Amino acid sequence: MTVKIELVKGAGRAWPWMETDTKIISYGAAREYADAAAIAMHEMIDMVSARHALDKADAFMLIGLAGDLRVNQSCNSPIDISVRVEFPKHLAAAQ
């Protein structure tokens, strides 16, 4: 497996994110599941709304139709829950 790290000026996020050939992925981590999910979802909403020039409510609805929220880890540590939101890259392309 090869990982490519690229600095994209002006594309900085508060939380880590990545792109694969087929998906964009946002992450969130917190002590509670709802908080971790909210972080990951807000990050994805920001990315999708910027790439599509959509308002946040429309981006949220698009993610609800085509996105997947997945749990990365759930354990008893300083940050108990880590989740990600995966969204199809072909739907996230700039218009």
Secondary structure as GFF3:
##gff-version 3
##sequence-region A 1 95
A	DSSP	beta_strand	17	19	.	.	.	ID=ss1
A	DSSP	beta_strand	23	30	.	.	.	ID=ss2
A	DSSP	alpha_helix	33	52	.	.	.	ID=ss3
A	DSSP	alpha_helix	56	66	.	.	.	ID=ss4
A	DSSP	beta_strand	68	74	.	.	.	ID=ss5
A	DSSP	beta_strand	81	88	.	.	.	ID=ss6
A	DSSP	alpha_helix	89	92	.	.	.	ID=ss7
###
